[in-house]
Amino acid sequence: MKHLILLFCLLPVFGKAQSTLTLAECVDLLAKNNLIYQQSSLQAEAAQAQLRQTKSQVLPQIAFGSTQTLNAGRSIDQSTNTYIDEVFGNSSLGLNFQVPVFQGFKVQNQIRQGVLLKESAEENRTAILNAQTVLLMQNYVNVLATKALYESWTDQVLSSETQVDRISKQVNAGTVGVNLLYEIKAQLANDKFSQVTALTDYRTARLTLFQRMNVTPDDKVDFEALAPKDSTLTAANAIDIYEDAKKSFPEIRSAELYRQSFSYQVKSIKALNYPSLGLQGGFGAVYATSNKNLDYFNQLNATRNGSLQLSLSIPIMGRWLTKPRVELAKVQERQAQNTLDVTNQVLRQAIELAVLNLQSMADRQASAQGQVESLTAAFAVIESKMNAGIANSYEYSLAKANLAKAQANAIQAKYDYLMQQRLLQYYRQGNWTGVF
C-alpha cells in the first residue's frame, strides 16, 4: 500500500519530466493554439451560422400582440358601434402569422449557395491548417539542423582546444616556436565565433518553432529526431501526383465550391423578377371598459375575429434592378474561377518543384557525405603531420576549415532531404497520415 501511494505521488513528477516533443505533438499544439488556424475555424463557424439564418427564412413568422389604450373624448363604443363621450380603456389581443408561399425559389437557391459556402469554409479551414503544418515542419527541421550544426562546431572547438593544449606543451618543451601557438589559438577563436553563431541560429530556430505553435518558449524542451523515409518518386510521375492531388487537396475543393456558389447567387437574384405569393392571417379580440354589460372574458368571446389573406405581388420593372446585380455576380464567379485556376497552378508548380528538389537533395546529400569522408581522411593526415612537426599551421587551418564547411553542408543537405521527403509524401497522399 505504501508503494502504491508513493507511485501516485510520483506520477505528476514523471509528467513534468517529459521534455521531448515529437513532430506530431507539435502539430497538435499548432492546431490547438495557432491563431491563424483559429481564425479560419471562426470563419467556418460564421458560414454555418449564416446558413442557419438563411434556412430560417422559409419558416412562418408567428407573433402575439397586446395593446392597452386609454380613450378620452368622443369615441366609438365597439360593443354598440355608437358614439360615446367618456374616458374609458380598452385592450386588444391578437395572434398573427405570415408565411411565404412562392418567391421564385429565391430562398431555396440562397440555401444551396449557403451550403456550398459553408463547405468551402470548412475546406479552407483544413487548407489553412495544412499550410501552417508545412511551415511548422520547416521550423521543426530547422531546429534539428541548427542543433546539429551547433554540435558540429562544438566538436570543432574541442578539437582546436586539444590542439592548442598540445602545441602549448611543445612550446614549453622548446620543440616549436611560439608563433605556431598563436596561429592555432587564432583558429580556436574562429571556431568559437562560429560556435556562438551556430548557437544563436539554434536558439532563433527554437523560438520560431515555439512562436509558430503559440507556446511559451521552454529551454528544457527538446525535439525528437526524424528518421529518413524511403522514396522512389521521380520527375516522370510529378503530373500523376498533381492529378491525384487536385482531386483531394482542400485548397482546390474550397476554391471550386466557392466558384459554384455564385451560380446559385445568380438564380436567387433572378428570382426577384418572378411573381411572389404570400399567406397572412390573424386572430384577435377586444375588451373595453365602456361596455358595462359584459365582463372581460365574455367581451373577448364576443369580439373574437379572424382573417386569412393570400397576397400576390408581380414586379413590373424588376429586371432594371436585378440586371446590374446579376452582372456583378457573374463577374465575381469569373474571379472565383481565376482564383481556382491560380490555386491549381500553384499546387502543380509546388509538386513539380518538390519532385525535382527531392532528387537534387538526394544527390546533394550523397555528394556532401562523400566530401566529408574524403576531407576527414585528409584532415587526419594533416593533423598527424602537425603533431609530428612536419606540417605548418596554414595547412592545418585550411584542412580544418574545409572539413568544417563540408560537415556543415552535409548536415544541411541531410535535413533538407528529410524535409523534402515528408513534403512530397504529403503531396502524394493529400493528407498527413504517416508523414510524421
Stockholm file with secondary structure:
# STOCKHOLM 1.0

chainA/1-436         MKHLILLFCLLPVFGKAQSTLTLAECVDLLAKNNLIYQQSSLQAEAAQAQLRQTKSQVLPQIAFGSTQTLNAGRSIDQSTNTYIDEVFGNSSLGLNFQVPVFQGFKVQNQIRQGVLLKESAEENRTAILNAQTVLLMQNYVNVLATKALYESWTDQVLSSETQVDRISKQVNAGTVGVNLLYEIKAQLANDKFSQVTALTDYRTARLTLFQRMNVTPDDKVDFEALAPKDSTLTAANAIDIYEDAKKSFPEIRSAELYRQSFSYQVKSIKALNYPSLGLQGGFGAVYATSNKNLDYFNQLNATRNGSLQLSLSIPIMGRWLTKPRVELAKVQERQAQNTLDVTNQVLRQAIELAVLNLQSMADRQASAQGQVESLTAAFAVIESKMNAGIANSYEYSLAKANLAKAQANAIQAKYDYLMQQRLLQYYRQGNWTGVF
#=GR chainA/1-436 SS CHHHHHHHHHHHHHHHHCCEECHHHHHHHHHHHCHHHHHHHHHHHHHHHHHHHHHGGGSCEEEEEEEEEEECSEEEETTTTEEEESCEEEEEEEEEEEEEEESTTHHHHHHHHHHHHHHHHHHHHHHHHHHHHHHHHHHHHHHHHHHHHHHHHHHHHHHHHHHHHHHHHHHHHTSSCHHHHHHHHHHHHHHHHHHHHHHHHHHHHHHHHHHHHTCCCCTTCEECCCCCCCCCCCGGGHHHHHHHHHHHCHHHHHHHHHHHHHHHHHHHHHGGGSCEEEEEEEEEEEEETTCCSSCHHHHHHHHCEEEEEEEEECCSSHHHHHHHHHHHHHHHHHHHHHHHHHHHHHHHHHHHHHHHHHHHHHHHHHHHHHHHHHHHHHHHHHHHHHHHTCSCHHHHHHHHHHHHHHHHHHHHHHHHHHHHHHHHHHHHHSSCTTTC
#=GC SS_cons         CHHHHHHHHHHHHHHHHCCEECHHHHHHHHHHHCHHHHHHHHHHHHHHHHHHHHHGGGSCEEEEEEEEEEECSEEEETTTTEEEESCEEEEEEEEEEEEEEESTTHHHHHHHHHHHHHHHHHHHHHHHHHHHHHHHHHHHHHHHHHHHHHHHHHHHHHHHHHHHHHHHHHHHHTSSCHHHHHHHHHHHHHHHHHHHHHHHHHHHHHHHHHHHHTCCCCTTCEECCCCCCCCCCCGGGHHHHHHHHHHHCHHHHHHHHHHHHHHHHHHHHHGGGSCEEEEEEEEEEEEETTCCSSCHHHHHHHHCEEEEEEEEECCSSHHHHHHHHHHHHHHHHHHHHHHHHHHHHHHHHHHHHHHHHHHHHHHHHHHHHHHHHHHHHHHHHHHHHHHHTCSCHHHHHHHHHHHHHHHHHHHHHHHHHHHHHHHHHHHHHSSCTTTC
//
